Amino acid sequence: MRKFFMFIVALFGLLLAYVFNPFKSGGKSPIVQTSYGKIVGSIHFSRMGKEFYQYLGIPYALPPIGERRFEPPQPPIPWEGVKETTTFGSKCIQLEMLSNGLVGSEDCLFLNVFAPKEKKSNDLPVMVFIHGGAFVCGDSNMYKPNYFMDEQVILVTLNYRLAALGFLNTGDSVVRGNMGLKDQLMALTWINSNIKYFGGDPNRVTLFGESAGAASVCYHILSPRSKGLFSKAIAQSGTSLNFWAMYPHPKKQSQRFAAKFGCSVEDSKEMVACLKKINAADLVKEHIEMRQYLRDGITVFVPTLEAYVDENTFMSEDPRVLLKEGRFNKVPMIAGVTSEEGLLTSAIMAVNQTKLEEANERFTWWLSRTWNITADDEKAKLVRKFYFGNNDNIATASLLTNYTNCLSDGYFFVSNHQYAKLYSDHAPIRLYYYTHKGDFSLAVLLTAGQGRFPFAVNIFFNILGHWFRRTVLNEDIPHWGAAHSDELPLFFQFMWWFRIHTNSKDFDLSANMVKLWVSFATNEASKDLTYTNLKWPTVSSRDSQFTYLQIDTQPQLIDEPFRDRVEFRERLFPS
């Protein structure tokens, strides 16, 4: 029965993807000569019907397979003839974000280039997007370019290795770690050498990303090896100070992982040689434990500090120290958050009484996982009272907003504030606060999977039902707030079933946000940045209040809306 349901879901998905496909081909693109060989792509159409060229699945490194597993990326081998780049390359092997199904391949180091057919110049600004997914899942293929292709900009998206394959670190010189970040670095190097052949300016590259992609952007800001490869940066819901973006004990983590496969852990070389022989699918399947609710950080492979330091080291020093001392690539920057980031976790709690009771009965433990701090019972009581008042029983969904605020602060808001404070002492940074309740809601998507059928089936029928109610019945769907990643569908069509048409209620905001990001990438750093006639100021650590651009249908400049919560956290747990 499960297989039958999955077959029906896949069949309907393929049918709807075909019917609603916004990228119907208009023929072949011109042939482009890159440093490694010639490629040909295809012609497609933007949201407003403008033609653009797309080149998909361009290899920027050798496949990291066999003895190259866990190793730094190597440049690709030049090819003869014309390589057809009309289909996406494989996503990096992973457990899929929603279904936990095994997808992708180790041979995954590809990038995609999108360029307007009609260019006002042959040195357009370039925007390079790094996808999120907690460093364990996600891919570039799901972020479709047709909204950005209404503008005069070159867009590049890329894949990078994930989880243990991308971030295992033996704590010595054997496997240094951060292979996924080094993949991104290799892609940036490829872009620096080749983007001119697509009509892009290698001296005007804006690096932007969301969640783990945003943290990646911030790591490139910190790494000397990325210097000169980009000139501006945008971090959407993530920085290098988020606790989930770095693990402090990589050697212990790698040994624990290797022991699961019976590998010796006493000698790093022997351990890695053993891991290189394990089937990639088996390695990735072992990551299922990281999908546990409020998992232990040791189960998740993310960036780490490298113990062995030489000219090939990507990152070996504490990000907070580097920011404080101004030892980073000082580029103009935008950073921001959504107003209900914490719905990433609280939405699931709201429909699961067991999880609510766990928070109520084991609040000190719950806080240690959601804030990543070691709190004694007395401090935990102060936190509980601050967010939940004098409620003796907080195992109720009626306190969803309270949970969301607490989780938003622990996961995102405090670190975003601290990052901006340190960064602004050395380079210009602007802050935004996204509050729009759009048609897409990650919170709704996450709770949809909690039904009686297999996860993918629950998701599918929930999507279908919401589409019918919204499109056919013209109903307003209940909305819990702007959750983590809710802004992404305004920049990209990143799921086949959700597209913002010109008659969608989110169209104006979507078009304006794309224009704002492109304007930032295009203009000189010294030029004012405006959004719907609002002059968006930079912030300074000397400001009594940080000013945020509130992004919504009626945008405005506001004082930091969670300042009192940041101050409470910093008083109780100083950095």
C-alpha positions as CSV (number, residue, x, y, z in Angstrom):
1,M,0.0,0.0,0.0
2,R,2.8,2.4,0.9
3,K,4.5,1.8,-2.5
4,F,1.2,2.4,-4.3
5,F,0.7,5.7,-2.5
6,M,4.2,6.8,-3.3
7,F,3.7,5.8,-7.0
8,I,0.5,8.0,-7.1
9,V,2.3,10.9,-5.5
10,A,5.2,10.6,-8.0
11,L,2.8,10.3,-11.0
12,F,0.8,13.4,-10.0
13,G,4.0,15.3,-9.3
14,L,5.4,14.6,-12.7
15,L,2.1,15.5,-14.3
16,L,1.8,18.8,-12.4
17,A,5.5,19.6,-13.0
18,Y,4.9,19.3,-16.7
19,V,1.7,21.3,-16.7
20,F,3.1,24.2,-14.6
21,N,6.7,24.1,-15.9
22,P,7.7,27.8,-16.3
23,F,10.9,26.8,-18.2
24,K,9.6,25.6,-21.5
25,S,12.5,25.7,-23.9
26,G,12.9,28.2,-26.7
27,G,15.8,26.4,-28.4
28,K,19.6,26.2,-27.9
29,S,21.7,28.9,-26.4
30,P,24.9,30.2,-28.0
31,I,28.0,28.0,-27.5
32,V,30.3,29.4,-24.7
33,Q,34.0,28.7,-24.5
34,T,35.0,28.2,-20.9
35,S,38.5,27.4,-19.5
36,Y,37.7,23.7,-19.6
37,G,35.9,23.4,-22.9
38,K,32.8,24.5,-24.9
39,I,29.3,24.2,-23.5
40,V,25.8,24.8,-25.0
41,G,22.7,25.4,-23.0
42,S,19.1,26.3,-23.8
43,I,16.8,29.3,-24.0
44,H,14.0,29.8,-21.5
45,F,11.6,32.5,-20.4
46,S,11.5,34.6,-17.2
47,R,8.4,35.4,-15.2
48,M,7.7,38.4,-17.4
49,G,8.4,36.5,-20.6
50,K,12.0,37.7,-21.2
51,E,14.3,35.2,-22.8
52,F,17.4,34.0,-20.9
53,Y,20.1,31.5,-21.4
54,Q,20.6,28.7,-18.9
55,Y,23.6,26.4,-18.7
56,L,23.0,23.5,-16.2
57,G,25.2,20.9,-14.7
58,I,28.5,22.5,-15.5
59,P,31.3,20.5,-13.7
60,Y,33.5,22.8,-11.6
61,A,35.5,20.1,-10.0
62,L,36.4,16.4,-10.4
63,P,33.9,14.0,-9.0
64,P,34.8,13.5,-5.3
65,I,34.6,9.7,-5.4
66,G,36.9,6.8,-4.6
67,E,40.2,8.1,-3.2
68,R,39.0,11.7,-3.6
69,R,36.3,11.2,-1.0
70,F,36.9,13.5,2.0
71,E,39.6,15.3,0.0
72,P,39.7,18.9,-1.1
73,P,38.1,19.5,-4.5
74,Q,40.3,19.2,-7.6
75,P,39.7,21.2,-10.9
76,P,37.8,19.4,-13.7
77,I,39.6,17.8,-16.6
78,P,39.2,19.8,-19.9
79,W,36.9,18.1,-22.5
80,E,36.8,17.9,-26.2
81,G,33.9,19.0,-28.4
82,V,30.8,20.8,-27.1
83,K,29.3,19.6,-23.7
84,E,25.5,19.9,-23.6
85,T,24.5,21.6,-20.4
86,T,20.7,21.4,-20.7
87,T,19.8,19.3,-17.6
88,F,20.7,19.7,-14.0
89,G,23.6,17.7,-12.6
90,S,22.9,15.3,-9.7
91,K,22.3,16.7,-6.3
92,C,24.8,15.7,-3.6
93,I,23.9,12.4,-1.9
94,Q,21.7,13.0,1.1
95,L,18.6,12.1,3.1
96,E,15.9,14.3,1.5
97,M,14.7,17.1,3.7
98,L,11.1,16.2,4.1
99,S,10.8,12.5,3.3
100,N,14.2,11.3,4.6
101,G,14.5,9.3,1.4
102,L,18.0,8.7,0.0
103,V,18.6,10.8,-3.1
104,G,21.6,12.1,-5.1
105,S,25.1,11.0,-5.9
106,E,28.6,11.6,-4.8
107,D,29.3,12.9,-8.3
108,C,27.6,16.2,-7.7
109,L,30.0,19.1,-8.0
110,F,28.1,21.1,-10.6
111,L,27.0,24.7,-11.0
112,N,24.4,26.4,-13.1
113,V,24.6,29.8,-14.9
114,F,21.7,31.9,-16.0
115,A,22.1,35.0,-18.1
116,P,19.6,37.4,-19.8
117,K,19.6,37.1,-23.6
118,E,19.3,40.9,-24.0
119,K,22.1,42.5,-22.0
120,K,22.6,46.2,-21.6
121,S,26.4,45.4,-21.2
122,N,28.8,42.5,-21.2
123,D,29.9,43.1,-17.7
124,L,26.7,42.5,-15.7
125,P,26.7,42.1,-11.9
126,V,26.9,38.5,-10.8
127,M,24.9,36.9,-7.9
128,V,26.0,33.5,-6.6
129,F,23.5,31.7,-4.4
130,I,24.4,29.1,-1.8
131,H,21.6,26.8,-0.8
132,G,20.6,26.0,2.8
133,G,19.6,22.7,4.5
134,A,21.6,22.6,7.8
135,F,24.7,21.5,5.8
136,V,23.1,18.0,5.5
137,C,20.6,18.4,2.7
138,G,19.4,20.6,-0.2
139,D,20.7,21.3,-3.7
140,S,20.9,24.1,-6.2
141,N,18.5,22.5,-8.7
142,M,15.4,23.4,-6.7
143,Y,16.1,27.2,-7.0
144,K,14.7,28.2,-10.3
145,P,16.0,31.5,-11.8
146,N,13.1,33.0,-13.7
147,Y,12.3,35.8,-11.2
148,F,15.9,37.1,-11.3
149,M,16.0,36.7,-15.0
150,D,13.6,39.7,-15.3
151,E,16.6,41.8,-14.2
152,Q,20.0,42.7,-15.7
153,V,22.1,40.2,-13.6
154,I,23.9,36.9,-14.0
155,L,22.8,34.3,-11.5
156,V,24.8,31.3,-10.5
157,T,23.7,28.4,-8.2
158,L,25.9,25.5,-7.1
159,N,26.0,22.2,-5.2
160,Y,28.5,21.3,-2.5
161,R,29.2,18.2,-0.5
162,L,27.0,17.6,2.6
163,A,27.0,16.0,6.0
164,A,30.0,13.7,6.7
165,L,31.1,13.6,3.1
166,G,31.4,17.4,3.2
167,F,32.3,18.1,6.8
168,L,34.0,15.2,8.5
169,N,37.2,16.4,10.3
170,T,39.7,14.0,11.9
171,G,41.2,16.8,14.0
172,D,44.6,16.5,12.3
173,S,46.1,16.7,8.8
174,V,44.4,13.5,7.5
175,V,41.0,15.0,6.8
176,R,40.9,18.7,7.7
177,G,37.2,19.2,7.3
178,N,35.1,21.9,5.6
179,M,35.2,20.1,2.3
180,G,31.8,21.5,1.5
181,L,33.0,25.1,2.1
182,K,36.1,24.3,-0.1
183,D,33.7,23.1,-2.8
184,Q,32.0,26.5,-2.7
185,L,35.5,28.1,-2.9
186,M,36.3,26.0,-5.9
187,A,33.1,27.1,-7.5
188,L,33.9,30.8,-6.8
189,T,37.3,30.3,-8.3
190,W,35.6,28.9,-11.4
191,I,33.3,31.8,-11.6
192,N,36.1,34.3,-11.2
193,S,37.8,32.8,-14.2
194,N,34.8,32.0,-16.4
195,I,31.9,34.3,-15.7
196,K,33.2,36.9,-18.2
197,Y,32.3,34.4,-21.0
198,F,28.7,34.6,-20.0
199,G,28.6,38.5,-19.9
200,G,29.3,38.8,-16.1
201,D,31.8,41.0,-14.3
202,P,34.1,39.0,-12.1
203,N,34.8,42.1,-10.0
204,R,31.1,42.5,-9.1
205,V,30.2,39.2,-7.5
206,T,27.6,39.2,-4.7
207,L,27.5,36.1,-2.6
208,F,24.2,35.3,-1.1
209,G,22.6,32.4,0.8
210,E,19.9,31.3,3.2
211,S,20.2,29.4,6.5
212,A,23.3,27.1,6.2
213,G,23.9,28.9,2.9
214,A,23.9,32.2,4.8
215,A,26.4,30.8,7.4
216,S,28.5,29.7,4.4
217,V,28.5,33.2,3.0
218,C,29.8,34.4,6.4
219,Y,32.5,31.8,6.5
220,H,33.8,33.0,3.1
221,I,33.8,36.5,4.6
222,L,36.1,35.2,7.3
223,S,38.4,33.0,5.2
224,P,41.5,34.6,3.6
225,R,41.3,32.0,0.8
226,S,38.0,33.6,-0.4
227,K,39.5,37.1,-0.6
228,G,38.9,38.9,-3.9
229,L,36.4,36.3,-5.2
230,F,33.3,38.4,-4.2
231,S,32.6,42.0,-3.5
232,K,29.3,42.0,-1.5
233,A,27.4,39.6,0.6
234,I,23.8,38.8,1.7
235,A,23.1,36.5,4.6
236,Q,19.4,35.4,4.9
237,S,18.7,33.8,8.3
238,G,22.1,32.6,9.3
239,T,25.6,33.8,10.3
240,S,28.9,32.2,11.4
241,L,27.9,32.8,15.0
242,N,24.9,30.6,15.0
243,F,25.6,27.6,17.3
244,W,24.2,25.2,14.7
245,A,26.7,26.4,12.1
246,M,29.8,25.0,13.8
247,Y,30.7,21.9,15.9
248,P,33.5,22.2,18.5
249,H,34.6,18.6,18.8
250,P,35.2,17.2,15.3
251,K,37.7,14.5,16.2
252,K,35.3,12.9,18.7
253,Q,32.5,13.2,16.2
254,S,34.5,11.5,13.4
255,Q,35.6,8.7,15.6
256,R,32.0,8.1,16.8
257,F,30.8,8.0,13.2
258,A,33.6,5.6,12.0
259,A,32.9,3.2,14.9
260,K,29.4,2.7,13.5
261,F,31.0,0.9,10.5
262,G,33.5,-1.1,12.5
263,C,36.4,1.1,11.5
264,S,39.4,1.4,13.8
265,V,39.5,4.9,15.4
266,E,42.9,4.8,16.9
267,D,44.8,5.9,13.8
268,S,43.2,8.6,11.6
269,K,44.7,7.3,8.3
270,E,43.4,3.8,8.9
271,M,40.0,5.2,9.9
272,V,39.7,7.3,6.8
273,A,40.9,4.5,4.6
274,C,38.1,2.3,6.0
275,L,35.5,5.0,5.5
276,K,36.5,5.5,1.9
277,K,35.6,1.9,1.2
278,I,32.1,2.2,2.7
279,N,29.3,2.5,0.1
280,A,28.2,6.2,0.0
281,A,24.5,5.2,0.5
282,D,25.4,3.4,3.7
283,L,27.4,6.3,5.0
284,V,24.5,8.7,4.3
285,K,21.8,6.4,5.8
286,E,23.7,6.4,9.0
287,H,22.8,10.1,9.3
288,I,19.2,9.3,10.0
289,E,19.9,10.0,13.7
290,M,20.4,13.6,13.0
291,R,16.7,13.9,12.1
292,Q,15.7,13.3,15.7
293,Y,13.8,16.0,17.4
294,L,16.2,18.3,19.3
295,R,19.1,16.1,18.2
296,D,22.5,16.1,19.9
297,G,25.0,18.3,17.9
298,I,27.4,15.4,17.6
299,T,25.1,13.7,15.1
300,V,25.3,16.6,12.6
301,F,28.3,17.2,10.5
302,V,28.8,21.0,9.9
303,P,31.8,23.4,9.5
304,T,34.6,23.1,12.1
305,L,37.9,24.7,12.9
306,E,40.8,23.1,11.2
307,A,43.6,21.9,13.4
308,Y,46.3,21.7,10.7
309,V,47.3,25.2,9.4
310,D,49.0,26.0,6.1
311,E,48.2,27.9,2.9
312,N,45.4,25.4,2.2
313,T,43.5,25.9,5.4
314,F,40.1,27.4,5.0
315,M,39.3,28.3,8.6
316,S,41.2,27.7,11.8
317,E,40.3,30.5,14.2
318,D,37.2,31.4,16.2
319,P,34.7,33.4,14.0
320,R,33.9,35.7,16.9
321,V,37.5,36.6,17.4
322,L,38.1,37.3,13.7
323,L,35.0,39.5,13.6
324,K,36.0,41.4,16.8
325,E,39.5,42.0,15.5
326,G,38.4,42.9,12.0
327,R,40.4,40.1,10.4
328,F,38.0,39.4,7.6
329,N,37.0,40.3,4.0
330,K,35.4,43.7,4.6
331,V,32.6,43.8,2.0
332,P,29.3,45.6,2.1
333,M,26.7,43.3,3.6
334,I,23.0,42.7,4.2
335,A,21.8,40.3,6.9
336,G,18.4,39.6,8.2
337,V,15.8,37.2,9.7
338,T,12.2,36.3,9.4
339,S,9.9,37.3,12.2
340,E,9.0,33.8,13.3
341,E,12.2,31.8,12.6
342,G,11.4,29.5,15.5
343,L,8.4,28.0,13.8
344,L,10.9,25.6,12.3
345,T,10.6,23.7,15.6
346,S,7.5,25.2,17.4
347,A,5.1,24.4,14.6
348,I,5.9,20.7,15.1
349,M,5.5,21.1,18.8
350,A,2.1,22.6,18.3
351,V,0.7,19.4,16.8
352,N,2.6,17.0,19.1
353,Q,1.5,17.0,22.7
354,T,4.4,14.7,23.7
355,K,6.9,17.3,22.6
356,L,5.1,20.0,24.5
357,E,5.1,17.9,27.6
358,E,8.8,17.1,27.2
359,A,9.5,20.9,27.2
360,N,7.3,21.4,30.2
361,E,8.8,18.5,32.3
362,R,12.5,18.8,31.2
363,F,12.8,22.5,30.5
364,T,16.5,22.7,31.5
365,W,17.4,20.0,29.0
366,W,15.1,21.5,26.4
367,L,16.8,24.8,26.8
368,S,20.3,23.2,26.5
369,R,19.3,21.9,23.1
370,T,17.5,24.9,21.7
371,W,19.8,27.6,23.0
372,N,23.0,25.4,23.1
373,I,23.9,26.6,26.6
374,T,24.7,24.8,29.8
375,A,22.1,26.2,32.2
376,D,21.5,25.3,35.8
377,D,18.0,24.9,37.0
378,E,17.9,28.4,38.5
379,K,18.9,30.1,35.2
380,A,16.4,27.9,33.4
381,K,13.7,29.0,35.7
382,L,14.5,32.7,34.8
383,V,14.3,31.9,31.1
384,R,11.0,30.0,31.6
385,K,9.5,32.9,33.5
386,F,10.8,35.5,31.0
387,Y,9.2,33.7,28.0
388,F,6.2,32.0,29.6
389,G,5.3,34.1,32.7
390,N,4.1,32.2,35.7
391,N,2.5,29.4,33.8
392,D,3.1,26.2,35.8
393,N,2.1,24.1,32.8
394,I,3.5,25.2,29.4
395,A,2.5,22.0,27.6
396,T,-0.1,23.7,25.5
397,A,-0.2,24.8,21.9
398,S,-1.9,28.1,23.1
399,L,1.7,29.2,24.0
400,L,2.9,28.8,20.4
401,T,4.0,32.4,20.1
402,N,6.0,32.1,23.4
403,Y,7.7,29.0,22.1
404,T,8.4,30.6,18.8
405,N,10.0,33.7,20.4
406,C,12.2,31.6,22.6
407,L,13.3,29.4,19.7
408,S,13.8,32.3,17.3
409,D,16.1,33.9,19.9
410,G,18.1,30.8,20.5
411,Y,18.5,29.7,16.9
412,F,18.8,33.1,15.1
413,F,18.0,36.5,16.6
414,V,20.7,36.8,19.3
415,S,23.5,35.6,17.0
416,N,22.3,37.9,14.2
417,H,22.4,40.9,16.6
418,Q,25.9,40.0,17.8
419,Y,27.2,39.4,14.3
420,A,25.9,42.8,13.1
421,K,27.4,44.5,16.2
422,L,30.9,43.1,15.5
423,Y,30.7,43.4,11.7
424,S,29.6,47.0,11.8
425,D,32.7,48.1,13.6
426,H,34.7,47.3,10.4
427,A,32.4,47.3,7.4
428,P,29.0,48.5,6.3
429,I,26.0,46.2,7.1
430,R,22.3,46.7,6.7
431,L,19.6,44.6,8.5
432,Y,16.2,43.5,7.5
433,Y,13.2,41.9,9.3
434,Y,10.9,39.9,7.0
435,T,7.3,39.7,8.4
436,H,5.1,39.0,5.3
437,K,2.5,36.2,5.6
438,G,2.7,34.9,2.1
439,D,1.0,32.1,0.3
440,F,3.9,29.7,1.2
441,S,4.4,28.7,4.8
442,L,7.1,26.3,5.9
443,A,5.3,25.8,9.2
444,V,2.2,24.5,7.3
445,L,4.4,22.2,5.3
446,L,6.2,20.8,8.3
447,T,2.9,20.1,10.2
448,A,1.4,18.6,7.1
449,G,3.7,15.6,7.3
450,Q,2.3,14.6,10.7
451,G,-0.7,12.7,9.4
452,R,-1.7,9.0,9.3
453,F,-0.2,8.2,5.9
454,P,3.5,8.1,4.9
455,F,5.2,11.5,5.2
456,A,5.4,12.3,1.4
457,V,1.7,11.3,0.9
458,N,0.6,13.6,3.8
459,I,2.6,16.4,2.3
460,F,1.2,15.8,-1.2
461,F,-2.4,15.8,-0.2
462,N,-1.9,18.8,2.0
463,I,-0.3,20.8,-0.8
464,L,-3.1,19.7,-3.2
465,G,-5.8,20.8,-0.7
466,H,-4.1,24.1,0.0
467,W,-3.8,24.8,-3.7
468,F,-7.5,24.0,-4.3
469,R,-8.6,26.2,-1.4
470,R,-6.3,29.1,-2.3
471,T,-6.7,29.0,-6.1
472,V,-10.1,27.5,-6.8
473,L,-12.1,28.6,-3.7
474,N,-10.1,31.8,-3.2
475,E,-9.8,31.1,0.6
476,D,-7.3,32.6,2.9
477,I,-5.3,29.8,4.5
478,P,-4.5,30.3,8.3
479,H,-1.0,31.5,8.7
480,W,1.2,31.3,11.8
481,G,3.7,33.9,10.7
482,A,6.9,34.3,8.6
483,A,8.8,31.1,9.4
484,H,12.3,30.2,8.6
485,S,12.8,30.2,4.7
486,D,9.4,31.7,4.0
487,E,11.0,34.5,2.0
488,L,12.7,32.0,-0.5
489,P,9.6,31.5,-2.8
490,L,9.6,35.3,-3.4
491,F,13.1,35.0,-4.9
492,F,12.9,31.6,-6.6
493,Q,10.4,29.2,-7.7
494,F,11.9,26.4,-5.6
495,M,9.1,23.9,-5.6
496,W,7.2,22.7,-8.7
497,W,3.8,23.4,-7.1
498,F,4.4,27.0,-6.0
499,R,4.9,29.8,-8.4
500,I,4.2,33.5,-8.0
501,H,2.4,34.7,-11.1
502,T,1.8,38.3,-12.0
503,N,-1.7,38.0,-10.6
504,S,-0.6,36.4,-7.3
505,K,-1.0,38.5,-4.1
506,D,2.7,38.1,-3.5
507,F,3.8,39.3,-6.9
508,D,4.6,42.9,-6.1
509,L,6.6,42.1,-3.0
510,S,8.4,39.3,-4.8
511,A,9.3,41.6,-7.7
512,N,10.4,44.4,-5.3
513,M,12.6,42.1,-3.2
514,V,14.3,40.7,-6.3
515,K,14.9,44.3,-7.5
516,L,16.3,45.2,-4.1
517,W,18.8,42.4,-4.0
518,V,19.9,43.1,-7.6
519,S,20.2,46.8,-6.8
520,F,22.5,46.0,-3.9
521,A,24.6,43.8,-6.2
522,T,24.6,46.5,-9.0
523,N,25.3,49.8,-7.3
524,E,28.5,51.2,-6.0
525,A,29.1,50.5,-2.3
526,S,29.0,54.2,-1.5
527,K,25.6,54.7,-3.1
528,D,22.5,54.9,-1.0
529,L,20.3,51.8,-1.1
530,T,16.5,52.5,-1.3
531,Y,13.5,50.2,-1.2
532,T,10.2,51.6,-2.4
533,N,11.5,55.2,-1.6
534,L,12.8,54.2,1.8
535,K,16.5,55.0,2.3
536,W,17.9,51.9,4.0
537,P,20.7,52.9,6.4
538,T,23.6,50.9,7.6
539,V,23.9,50.2,11.4
540,S,26.7,50.8,13.9
541,S,27.6,49.2,17.2
542,R,27.5,52.7,18.5
543,D,23.8,53.1,17.7
544,S,21.4,53.1,20.7
545,Q,19.1,51.0,18.5
546,F,19.7,49.0,15.4
547,T,17.5,50.1,12.5
548,Y,15.9,47.3,10.5
549,L,14.1,47.4,7.2
550,Q,10.8,45.6,7.8
551,I,10.0,43.8,4.6
552,D,6.3,43.4,4.0
553,T,3.6,44.8,1.7
554,Q,3.9,48.0,3.6
555,P,7.6,48.3,4.3
556,Q,9.0,50.6,7.0
557,L,12.1,51.3,9.0
558,I,11.8,50.0,12.6
559,D,13.9,49.6,15.7
560,E,15.2,46.1,16.5
561,P,11.9,44.4,17.5
562,F,13.6,41.8,19.7
563,R,16.1,44.0,21.5
564,D,14.7,43.4,25.0
565,R,15.0,39.6,24.4
566,V,18.6,39.9,23.2
567,E,19.5,42.0,26.2
568,F,17.9,39.4,28.5
569,R,19.9,36.6,26.9
570,E,23.2,38.5,27.1
571,R,22.7,39.4,30.7
572,L,22.0,35.9,31.7
573,F,24.5,34.2,29.4
574,P,27.3,36.6,28.4
575,S,29.3,35.6,25.3
